[in-house]
Amino acid sequence: MKIGEKTFVWGTRTYVMGILNMTPDSFSDGGTNADFPTAVAHALWMVEEGADILDIGGESTRPSHESVSAETELARVIPVLKALKGIFPQVPLSIDTSKAVVAKAAIQAGAALINDVWGFRRDPGMAAVAAETGVACCLMHNRVEPAYRDLLAEVCADLCESVRIAVAAGVKPENILLDPGIGFGKTLEQNLFLLRHLDEIRALGFPILLGTSRKSVIGLTLNLPVGERLEGTLATTALGIAKGADVVRVHDVRENVRVCRMSDAIVRGTDRSGKGG
């Protein structure tokens, strides 16, 4: 998959997506990087620590978050996107949004991937933007309520519906990643079940982006606050790779890069350069 100027070769190694929240209310780091200078500095630091791609968001997606207008979202993300594109054009940038107007403007500002937590199932214009611009897209599974009769089958069916919407609009299948949506519309037990069966979602034939960093599935399992969930996150990274994850979306880049390289050496047989051994 080509994302910006970078080619991602699935199966060779695990790629790391660094999280840059331009929001005052995100569950883990709300307000930490909300101002322009701090956000740019943090992005530079994540790249130095080994991030392969940066995911920039201007609206919190935590449970019970307050929606913001497209204008507010754009004001938060566009200046940072333009700055980062100018500083290191070789590093792919992702826009974390569910609004077509934001996605389109972000792509014009330098984003090369649309990361939609509603999998193109909320804003009907999202798929058209992805198709028209030719960028890559990550389609995440989400539901308002965690009501399922057959969790795995329904998650796979919902993801396939997102793929259908994308392809019908003209998105190339090779430009699609899937995200099981850990922490979105699922209970603790359901999240753990999906992590155990991640390989069955990977069997749908699309690369998998896994986002578990500091989430409640870790906090509830270990009874820990957000600031103490690093080790739990690293466990999900390692076991997620063993189950087929291709990209991990994380706050703590350096630690996760190290876990990815060690896990890749075991699971994929890759050396430190990312080449097969």
N, C-alpha and C positions, 0 to 999 in steps of 0.2 A: 504494500500500500504506500502510495506517495502522499505524504502530509507536508505541505509546503515544499521546501527544498530537500527534505529528508525522506529516504526510502526505509520503510519498516518491513523487515523480512520475518514473518511470523514463524515461530518454532526454533529460531536460532538463539534467541535470548529473550529475557523479559525486559520490557521497557518501563521507564518510570515517568509518570506524569506528576508534576509538582502543582500544588493547589495555591492559587492566588485569589483570595476572596476580597473584593473591593466593597465590603459590606460592613455595617455597624452591628449586625445581629446574627451572623453565622454562629452555629452551635459551638464551634471550637475556638475560632480565632477572630470572632466578630470585632471589628474596629482596629485590630492589630495592624493591618496593612491598608486601611481605608484612605489614607492620604497619599497623594501622588509620589512624593520623594521616598517614603517608606516602602511603598509597593514596588517601585522600580528597584530599590536596593535589595529587597527580599527576593525579587525575581532573579537578579544577578547572582545572589547567594545560592539560590536553588540550582541554577545552571552550573555554577562552580562545584556544587556538591554532586552533580551527575544527572540532573533531570534531563530527560530526552525531549520533553514537551511540557509546556506550561498551560494550565487551564485557568482562565480568568473569568470570574463571575461577578455580576453586579447586583444580584438579588439572592437573598438567603433562600435555601430550600429545606431548612430544618422544619420539623413538625410545628404546626401552628404559627408559621412565619407570616408576616404581613407582606402582602404583595406590594410592589412598587410600580410606578408608571414606566413606560418605555423610555420616556425622557430622562427620568432619574437613572435608570439602568445605563443608558447611553452615556450620560454625563460621567458616570463612574468608570466605565471600561474603555471608552474610545481613546482618551488621552494616553492611558497606559499602554494599550495595544500599539498605538502609533510609535510611542517612545521605544518600546521593546523591539518592535520590528526594525527600527533604525539602529538600535544598539547591537543586536545580534540577529541579523536576517536569516541565519542558518538554523535557528532554533524554532521549531514549529509552535504556533500559538493556537490555543483552542478557546472558543467562546462558550461558556456555560450559560445557556439561556433557553427559554421555551417560547420566546417571542420572535416571529419571523422578521419584524422590522429591526430588532436588535441584531439578529444573526446577520442580516444583509449588510448593515452598516459596519459590523465588526469585521466581516470578511473584506470589505472595502478598506478597512483600517489595517489589515494584515493577518487576520485569523485564517487558519487553514483547515480547521475542524469545527464542526458544530456538535456540542455535547448537550443533548436534550434529555432532561430527566423525565419527560413525558413521552419519549420515543415517537415524536411526530404525531401524537394522538390528541394533542390539546389545541395547538394553533394549526389550522389547515394549510397555512402558507409556508410552514417550515420545510416540508418536503420539496416544494417548488424552488425555494431558495437554494437548497442543497443541490438540486438537479441543475439549476441555471448556472450556478457558480462552479460546479464540479468539485467542490471540496469534500473531504471525508466527513463522516458523521458517526456519532456514537448514539445508539438508540437504547435508552434505559427502560427497564420494566418498572412500572409504577401503578398503584391503585390507591383510591381514596381510603378504602377500608380493607383490612386483612381478612376478607371472607373468601375461602376457597373450599372446594370439595376435593380437588386433587391438585395440590400445590404445584408440583413440578410440571405436570402436564399443562396446567393453566398458564404458568409463567412462560413456558415454551410457546404455547399457542399465542399469547399476547405479544411476545417478541416477534414471532413469525408474522403477526398482523402488522406490526411496525415496519418490518422489512417489506411486506407487501405494499404498504402505503408509500414507502420510499421508492421502491422499484417502479411502481405504477406512475410515479411523478417523473421518472427518468433518472433516478440515482443508480449508478452502476453498483452491482452487488459487491464488487471488489473494493468499494469505498465505504463499506459498512462494518462497524464494530458493534458488539452487543454488550450490554451491562445488565446483570441480573437484578440490580436495584436493591442491594443490601441496605436495610434500614428504611425502605420506602414502602408503605402499605403492607408491612409484614410484622409479625410478632417475633419475639426473641427466638422461640423454638423454630419458627419458619425460616428465619435468617440462618440459623445454624444448619438446618436441613439443606438449604440451598447451597451453603458452602460445602457440605459433604457431597453434594451431587453436582458440583460445578462442571465436572467432566461431561455430564449428560446435556448440559446447555452448550458446551463447546462442541458437542457432536452435531449441533444444528449446522455447522460448517462455517461459522463466522468467528473471527478473533474475539476474545473476551477481554473487556476492561473490567477490573475489579476495584470497587471503591469501598473500603472498610475502615479507612483511617480514622481512629479515635471515636468511632461510632458507638451508639448505645448497645449494640450487640456485644461489644467488648466491655463497656461499663457495667451492664447488667450481669454479664457472666462472671466478671471478676469483682463486682461491687466497688468500682473505682470511678473517681471523677474524671472529667475530660483530660485534665492535665497529667494524668497518670496512666494513660492507655497505650503508651509506646510499645511495651513488650507484647501486649495483646494484639496490637496492629501487626507487629512483625511476625507473630505466629500465623495470622491469617494470610500474610504475604507469602510465607514459605509454603504453607499447605495449599494456598490458592494456586501457586505455581505448579505444585505436584498434581493438581486437579485440572490444569490446562489454561490458567490465566496467562494472557499475553502482555497486558499492560496493568500496572497497579497505580491507582490515583492516591497520592499521599501528601501529608503535611510535612513529615520528617524525611527529607530526601536522602541525606547521607546514610542514615541507618538502614533505610529500605533498599538503597542501592547495594549495600553490602550483603544484605540478606538475599537479594535477587541474584547476585553473582555467585554466592555459595550454593544457593538452591539450583541455579542453572547448571553449575558444575556437576551436581548430583543427578538432577532430573534430565537435563538435556545433553550432558557430556560436553559442555563448552568450557574453554579456558578463559583467562582473564580478558582476552581481546574480544570474546563473544563468538569465537570460532569453534566449530565442533572438534572434539578430540577423539 
